[in-house]
Amino acid sequence: MKKILLVCTGNTCRSSMAEGLLKYMVEDRQLQVKSAGTGVFYTEPANANAVTVMKEMGIDIKSHISQPLDQILVQEADLILTMTRTHKENVRQSFANADEKTYTLKEYMLKLQDLKLYGDQKEIIDLDITDPYGQDIEKYRETAIEIKNVLEKIFNKL
């Protein structure tokens, strides 16, 4: 069974939504999906806006509890997908065995599609998922759609 770990800062917004979305998309497959945060110092539930937005999409994450990124999670994961380049570098610097299996979510999508970091107009594609923390529910909706769009492009290849 392939194990995928999704990582953000607090594990209450982006990675919790990504975990819920990916579990929903691949429910019939032999995949184990977990999430964690690089800056989790105490556990807490998913952000209320994240829970609401996921519920609007038919996905229940209300039982999600944040967890800190640790050596065991990293070691068990076959693939680590981070929400930003900063998270990716944090994981790679903190865990020696994570180097070859850690990508940003968007970077991994580009890798699977054999695309470069440049669009048609030679603009660099932003590899970070927008952080909705502390913003209104509309920003959470935008972030959830951003994550969903990327996951839809990669989940068939997982």
N, C-alpha and C positions, 0 to 999 in steps of 0.2 A: 504494500500500500504506500503510495507516494504521500509524503507529509509536506504541507505548505505552511509557512509561518509568515503572517502579515504584521508589519511593524510601523508604528508611528510614535508620537511622544508620550501621550497619556493613556493610550489604549481605551479611550472613552468616545472618540468621534470617528476619525477616518478608518483606523484599522478595525474597529468594532463593526462599522458599516461594511467594510470590505469583507470581513469574515462572514457576516450574515449573507451578503450578496453571493459570495463564492460558494458557500455551503448550499444555498438555494439553487444555484446554477448547476452544481455537480452532484446533487443529492443521490443520483443513481450510480455514481462512479466510485471506484476504490481510491478515494482521496481523503486524507485527514487534514482539516483546516483549523489552524489556531491563530491567535493574535496576541501581541504583547506590546509593551511600551518601553522606550528607552529612558523615560523620565518618570516612571511609576514608583512612588515612594510609599504609597498606601493604596489599598484596593478601594475601588468605588464602582458603582454601576455605570453603564453607558449613559452618556449625556441625554437628557430628556428630549432635546431636539433630534438627536440621532435616532432615538427609539421611535419618535413620532414619524419621521421621514421614512424609516424602514417599514413601519406599520402601513404607511400609505402605499408602499410598494409590495405589500403582502408578506413581509418578512418580520419575524418576531425576534428582537434582540434584547428584550426587557430583562432577561435573566443574565445577560452578560456582566461579568465582573472583570475589571481591569487586572492585568498581571504584569509584573516587571519582566523584561527580557533577561534571560539568564542562560548560563552555559548549557543546561540540560535541554532547553527549548531549541537552542542553536544547534546543538549536536544532533538532536533527533530529526531536525528539518532536512529535507532533501532540497528545498528551495525556499529562500527567504526573499520576500518582496516588501520593500519599504515604500513609504509614501513620499519621501523626499531624498535628495542627494545627501543631505546632512545626516539623515537616519542611516543611509547606506554606509557612509564613512564611519559613523559611530559604531555600527555593528562590526564592520571590517577591522577597525582599530581595537575594539574591545575583545573580539573573539577570533583567535588565530585560524580556527577551522571554518570560518564563515566566508573567507575571501572569494572562493570560486563559485559559491552558490547564492550570492547576494546581489540583487539588482533593485533599482527602483521599479515600481509597477509599470511605469511608462517605458522605461528602458527595456524591460523584458518583453513588452509588447512589440517594440521596434525590433528587437533581436529575433523574435519568432517570425516577424513579417519581413525580415531581412531588409529593413529600412535603415536609413541613416538619421542622424540627429538634425538634418536640415529638411525643411519643407520645400515646396515648389519655388518659393521666392527666396530660397537660401536663408530663411530665418531659422534660427535655432529653436527646436521644439523644446518647450518647458518640460523638464522631466519630473517636476514636483506636482503632487496633488495639493490643491488648495486647502488650507487649514481653516475650517469654519468656527473653531473654538471662540466663544465669546461674542459671536455674531448672531444675527437673527435667523429664524428658521428657513428663510429663503436661501441663505448662503449654504445651509445644510443640504437643502434640496439640490442646489447646484453641484455641491461636492459629491453627493450620492450619485448623481447622474454622471459626473466625470469619472468616478470610480467604476460604475456599472459599464460605461462605454468601453473603458480599457479592458475590464475583465471579460466582456463579451468577445473581444478580439483575441484573447489568449486562452480562454478556458477549454476550447476544443483540442488544444495542443498540450494540455496538462496530462 
